[in-house]
Amino acid sequence: MAITIEEVKEKSLKDKIIDYIQEDVPDHLYTWPYTLGAIPLVLFAILLITGILMTFYYIPYPDRAYESVRDITYSIYLGWFIRGMHKLAVNLMILSLLLHMVRVFITRAYKDNGEVKWLLGAGIFFTSLAFGFTGYSLVYDNVSYWGMVVVTNMAGELPVVGKTLLLLLRGGEEVSEFTLIRLYDLHTKLLPLLIIVLITGHILAVRLLGFAKLGTDLKSVPTEGMHKFFPEHAMEVGLISICLLIFIVDIVMLFPPTLGTAANPLEVASNVSPPWYFSAVYKWITIVPRDAGLFAVMLFIILFFAYPYIDRFLSKRGTDMWRVNITISAAAVIVFTILTLWEIVRV
């Protein structure tokens, strides 16, 4: 029986798909530091599903927000479980992104046309911080309310963009009913769309530009082997996803989410503090002159995005950027840990 042209085209398309998913990827992706790129994607999927479920019950108005969270936590069937998974997933996502950025920084994986991947990854990281903050504020108990006040005050004092950012977040000079609605819209509409665009762009950049080469700065590292994306690498990512899901479920079962007293604008919470991922910045601007501290934060963000180009400029002039990055990474991790623990212990 003769084969039609349509069957040949269909077969060709299938072959292309098979070739695509079975492309070779470097063996170093088997090592755990290089799985940190896939983990945030899995956590984002958990966030998306649990977040959609909670929007069915959450009411973004000051006089109803706290009660709706209380109902989700204590009244709605498995509401506490969904909220606990959502809360833990966003914290783990921020932590895994932070570790991933540190790994990329140390290995200088932003080199060799990797600048676009770094910029998109940095955008994902800071968008995740915004996700964490807006979700933290929506609980609207007294601690999260005053934490929202603290963080928006910090944002409002940033040089140049502070005033505009404050008005954008609060909907006015002070925290009001408009603030909660704006944060809800950011958390459920703008930020999800933005992070999906950034994640898609990052995946496409990795696909088009390829994976960073391992050991470009270590002459002793031999040429590594390759393995298929499917099924080898896909199965590894699947196993990591299952283990991660089991871990999250276990932690939520052991430590279910709680809820403090309702927000009270007239009574400052005794244990008010921003979320842990902002604790280091908050402590920093409280122990140094405020203007200098905020200027340093702005400068750090600018240098963070621009660092691949700084690396290129300095390396062309003979600077050993491998040692520079190791030194900067060690110092940053130590300072971040000390400031974070200092603030958390204080509370």
C-alpha positions as CSV (number, residue, x, y, z in Angstrom):
1,M,0.0,0.0,0.0
2,A,1.4,3.4,-1.0
3,I,2.2,6.0,1.7
4,T,0.6,9.3,1.1
5,I,2.3,12.7,1.3
6,E,0.3,13.5,4.4
7,E,1.6,10.4,6.2
8,V,5.2,11.3,5.3
9,K,4.6,14.8,6.7
10,E,3.0,13.4,9.8
11,K,5.9,11.0,10.3
12,S,8.4,13.8,9.8
13,L,6.6,15.9,12.4
14,K,6.7,13.0,14.9
15,D,10.4,12.5,14.2
16,K,11.0,16.2,14.9
17,I,9.2,16.0,18.2
18,I,11.1,12.9,19.2
19,D,14.4,14.4,18.2
20,Y,13.5,17.6,20.2
21,I,12.6,15.9,23.5
22,Q,15.6,13.5,23.2
23,E,18.2,16.1,22.7
24,D,21.4,15.7,24.6
25,V,22.0,17.7,27.8
26,P,25.2,17.9,29.9
27,D,25.8,15.3,32.5
28,H,26.5,17.9,35.2
29,L,22.7,18.5,35.3
30,Y,22.5,15.3,37.3
31,T,24.3,17.0,40.3
32,W,22.0,18.6,42.9
33,P,23.2,22.2,42.6
34,Y,22.1,22.1,38.9
35,T,18.6,20.9,39.8
36,L,17.8,24.2,41.5
37,G,16.6,25.6,38.2
38,A,13.8,23.1,37.9
39,I,12.6,23.2,41.5
40,P,11.2,26.8,41.4
41,L,9.2,25.8,38.3
42,V,7.6,22.9,40.3
43,L,6.9,25.1,43.2
44,F,5.3,27.7,41.0
45,A,3.0,25.1,39.7
46,I,2.0,24.3,43.3
47,L,1.5,28.0,44.0
48,L,-0.6,28.4,40.9
49,I,-3.0,25.5,41.7
50,T,-3.4,26.3,45.4
51,G,-3.7,30.0,44.8
52,I,-6.5,29.5,42.3
53,L,-8.3,27.3,44.9
54,M,-8.0,30.0,47.6
55,T,-9.4,32.7,45.3
56,F,-12.7,30.9,45.4
57,Y,-13.0,31.9,49.1
58,Y,-10.8,34.9,49.8
59,I,-12.6,38.3,49.9
60,P,-10.1,41.2,49.3
61,Y,-11.8,43.8,51.5
62,P,-10.5,45.0,54.9
63,D,-13.7,44.1,56.7
64,R,-13.9,40.6,55.2
65,A,-10.3,39.6,54.4
66,Y,-9.3,38.3,57.8
67,E,-12.6,36.4,58.2
68,S,-12.2,34.8,54.8
69,V,-8.7,33.6,55.7
70,R,-10.0,32.3,59.1
71,D,-12.7,30.4,57.2
72,I,-10.1,28.9,54.8
73,T,-7.9,27.9,57.7
74,Y,-10.4,26.6,60.2
75,S,-13.8,26.0,58.5
76,I,-13.5,25.0,54.8
77,Y,-12.7,21.3,54.2
78,L,-8.9,21.0,53.7
79,G,-8.6,24.8,53.5
80,W,-5.8,24.7,56.1
81,F,-3.9,22.2,53.9
82,I,-4.2,24.2,50.7
83,R,-3.2,27.4,52.5
84,G,-0.3,25.7,54.2
85,M,1.0,24.3,50.8
86,H,0.7,27.7,49.3
87,K,2.5,29.4,52.1
88,L,5.3,26.9,52.2
89,A,5.7,26.7,48.4
90,V,6.3,30.5,48.1
91,N,8.9,30.4,50.8
92,L,10.7,27.4,49.3
93,M,10.5,29.0,45.8
94,I,12.2,32.2,47.0
95,L,14.9,30.1,48.9
96,S,15.5,27.8,45.9
97,L,15.8,30.8,43.5
98,L,18.2,32.5,45.9
99,L,20.4,29.3,46.0
100,H,20.1,29.0,42.2
101,M,21.3,32.6,41.7
102,V,24.2,32.0,44.0
103,R,25.2,28.8,42.1
104,V,24.9,30.7,38.7
105,F,27.0,33.5,40.2
106,I,29.7,31.3,41.6
107,T,30.0,29.2,38.4
108,R,29.8,32.3,36.2
109,A,27.1,30.6,34.1
110,Y,25.9,34.0,32.9
111,K,29.0,34.1,30.5
112,D,29.0,33.1,26.9
113,N,25.7,34.6,25.8
114,G,24.2,33.8,29.2
115,E,23.5,37.5,30.1
116,V,19.9,37.3,28.8
117,K,19.3,34.2,31.0
118,W,20.7,36.1,34.0
119,L,18.5,39.1,33.5
120,L,15.4,37.0,33.1
121,G,16.4,34.9,36.1
122,A,16.9,38.0,38.2
123,G,13.5,39.3,37.1
124,I,11.9,36.0,38.2
125,F,13.7,36.3,41.6
126,F,12.5,39.8,42.3
127,T,9.0,39.0,41.0
128,S,8.9,36.1,43.4
129,L,9.8,38.4,46.3
130,A,6.9,40.6,45.3
131,F,4.7,37.5,45.2
132,G,5.8,36.6,48.7
133,F,5.2,40.1,50.1
134,T,1.7,40.6,48.5
135,G,0.6,37.2,49.7
136,Y,1.9,37.8,53.2
137,S,-0.1,41.0,53.3
138,L,-3.3,39.5,52.2
139,V,-3.6,37.4,55.4
140,Y,-4.5,40.7,57.1
141,D,-3.9,39.7,60.7
142,N,-2.2,42.2,62.9
143,V,1.4,40.9,62.2
144,S,0.9,40.9,58.4
145,Y,-0.8,44.2,58.5
146,W,2.0,46.0,60.3
147,G,4.6,44.0,58.2
148,M,2.9,45.5,55.2
149,V,3.2,48.9,56.7
150,V,6.9,48.3,57.4
151,V,7.7,47.0,53.9
152,T,5.8,49.8,52.1
153,N,7.5,52.4,54.2
154,M,10.9,50.8,53.2
155,A,9.8,51.0,49.5
156,G,8.6,54.5,49.9
157,E,12.0,55.7,51.2
158,L,14.0,54.3,48.2
159,P,15.8,57.0,46.2
160,V,14.1,58.4,43.1
161,V,11.4,55.7,42.7
162,G,10.3,55.5,46.4
163,K,7.5,58.0,46.4
164,T,5.9,56.6,43.2
165,L,6.3,53.1,44.4
166,L,4.6,53.9,47.7
167,L,1.6,55.5,46.0
168,L,1.4,52.6,43.6
169,L,1.3,50.0,46.4
170,R,-0.9,51.9,48.9
171,G,-3.2,53.8,46.6
172,G,-2.5,56.9,48.6
173,E,-0.2,58.2,51.3
174,E,-1.5,55.8,54.0
175,V,-2.4,52.2,54.2
176,S,-6.2,52.0,53.5
177,E,-8.8,49.7,52.0
178,F,-7.4,50.6,48.6
179,T,-4.0,49.1,49.6
180,L,-5.4,45.6,50.2
181,I,-7.3,45.6,46.9
182,R,-4.2,46.8,45.0
183,L,-2.1,44.1,46.6
184,Y,-4.7,41.5,45.8
185,D,-4.8,42.6,42.1
186,L,-1.0,42.5,42.0
187,H,-0.9,39.0,43.6
188,T,-3.6,37.4,41.5
189,K,-3.4,39.2,38.1
190,L,-0.3,41.2,37.3
191,L,2.4,39.2,39.0
192,P,1.3,35.8,37.8
193,L,1.2,37.1,34.2
194,L,4.6,38.7,34.6
195,I,6.3,35.7,36.1
196,I,4.8,33.4,33.4
197,V,6.2,35.6,30.7
198,L,9.6,35.7,32.5
199,I,9.7,31.9,33.0
200,T,8.7,31.3,29.4
201,G,11.4,33.7,28.3
202,H,14.0,32.0,30.5
203,I,13.1,28.5,29.2
204,L,13.3,29.8,25.6
205,A,16.6,31.4,26.3
206,V,18.0,28.2,27.8
207,R,16.6,26.3,24.8
208,L,18.1,28.7,22.2
209,L,21.3,29.6,23.9
210,G,22.0,26.2,25.4
211,F,23.2,25.3,28.9
212,A,26.3,26.9,30.4
213,K,29.4,24.9,30.1
214,L,30.7,23.4,33.3
215,G,34.3,24.1,34.4
216,T,35.1,27.0,32.0
217,D,37.3,28.5,34.8
218,L,38.7,25.2,36.1
219,K,41.3,23.8,33.7
220,S,41.4,20.5,35.6
221,V,37.8,19.7,34.8
222,P,37.6,17.1,32.0
223,T,35.2,17.3,29.1
224,E,31.9,16.0,30.4
225,G,29.5,13.5,28.9
226,M,25.9,13.9,27.7
227,H,22.6,12.2,28.3
228,K,19.1,12.4,26.8
229,F,16.6,15.0,28.0
230,F,14.0,12.3,27.7
231,P,13.6,10.0,29.5
232,E,16.8,10.3,31.6
233,H,16.6,14.0,32.6
234,A,12.8,14.1,32.6
235,M,12.7,11.2,35.0
236,E,15.2,12.9,37.3
237,V,13.1,16.1,37.4
238,G,10.0,14.0,38.0
239,L,11.6,12.2,40.9
240,I,12.7,15.6,42.4
241,S,9.1,16.9,42.0
242,I,7.6,13.9,43.8
243,C,10.1,14.1,46.7
244,L,9.5,17.9,46.9
245,L,5.7,17.3,47.0
246,I,6.1,14.7,49.7
247,F,8.3,17.0,51.8
248,I,5.8,19.9,51.5
249,V,2.9,17.7,52.4
250,D,4.7,16.3,55.5
251,I,5.8,19.8,56.7
252,V,2.2,21.1,56.3
253,M,0.8,18.1,58.2
254,L,3.3,18.6,61.0
255,F,3.1,22.4,61.1
256,P,-0.3,23.5,59.9
257,P,-0.8,27.2,59.2
258,T,-2.0,29.4,62.0
259,L,-3.6,32.8,62.2
260,G,-3.0,35.7,64.6
261,T,-5.5,38.3,65.7
262,A,-7.3,40.6,63.2
263,A,-5.5,43.6,61.9
264,N,-5.7,46.6,64.1
265,P,-4.4,49.9,62.6
266,L,-4.5,51.5,66.1
267,E,-2.4,48.8,67.9
268,V,1.1,48.0,66.6
269,A,1.8,44.3,66.7
270,S,4.4,43.4,69.4
271,N,6.3,41.0,67.1
272,V,6.0,43.0,63.9
273,S,8.6,42.2,61.3
274,P,8.7,41.8,57.5
275,P,8.9,38.3,56.0
276,W,12.2,36.5,56.4
277,Y,13.3,37.3,52.8
278,F,13.1,41.0,53.7
279,S,14.5,40.7,57.2
280,A,18.2,41.3,56.2
281,V,17.3,44.5,54.3
282,Y,15.1,45.7,57.1
283,K,17.8,45.1,59.7
284,W,20.4,46.7,57.4
285,I,18.5,50.0,57.1
286,T,17.9,50.1,60.9
287,I,21.6,49.8,61.9
288,V,23.1,52.2,59.3
289,P,22.0,55.8,58.5
290,R,18.7,55.3,56.7
291,D,19.5,57.3,53.5
292,A,22.8,55.6,53.1
293,G,21.3,52.2,53.7
294,L,18.5,52.7,51.2
295,F,21.0,54.0,48.6
296,A,23.1,50.9,49.2
297,V,20.0,48.7,48.6
298,M,19.2,50.5,45.3
299,L,22.9,50.3,44.2
300,F,23.0,46.6,45.0
301,I,19.9,45.9,42.8
302,I,21.4,47.8,39.9
303,L,24.7,46.0,40.2
304,F,22.9,42.7,40.6
305,F,21.2,43.1,37.2
306,A,24.3,44.5,35.5
307,Y,26.9,42.1,37.0
308,P,27.4,39.9,33.8
309,Y,28.5,43.0,32.0
310,I,30.7,44.1,34.9
311,D,32.3,40.6,34.8
312,R,33.0,40.9,31.1
313,F,34.6,44.3,31.5
314,L,36.8,43.3,34.4
315,S,37.8,39.8,33.0
316,K,39.0,41.4,29.7
317,R,41.4,43.4,31.9
318,G,42.9,40.4,33.5
319,T,40.9,40.2,36.7
320,D,40.5,36.7,38.1
321,M,36.7,36.8,38.3
322,W,36.4,33.3,39.6
323,R,38.1,34.3,42.9
324,V,36.2,37.6,42.9
325,N,32.8,35.8,42.7
326,I,33.7,33.3,45.3
327,T,34.7,36.1,47.7
328,I,31.6,38.1,47.0
329,S,29.3,35.1,47.3
330,A,30.8,34.0,50.6
331,A,30.6,37.6,52.0
332,A,27.0,38.0,50.8
333,V,25.8,34.7,52.2
334,I,27.4,35.4,55.6
335,V,26.1,39.0,55.8
336,F,22.6,37.9,54.7
337,T,22.5,35.1,57.2
338,I,23.7,37.2,60.1
339,L,21.3,40.1,59.4
340,T,18.3,37.7,58.9
341,L,19.0,35.8,62.1
342,W,19.6,39.0,64.0
343,E,16.2,40.3,63.0
344,I,14.3,37.0,63.5
345,V,15.9,36.4,66.9
346,R,15.0,40.0,67.9
347,V,11.3,39.3,67.1
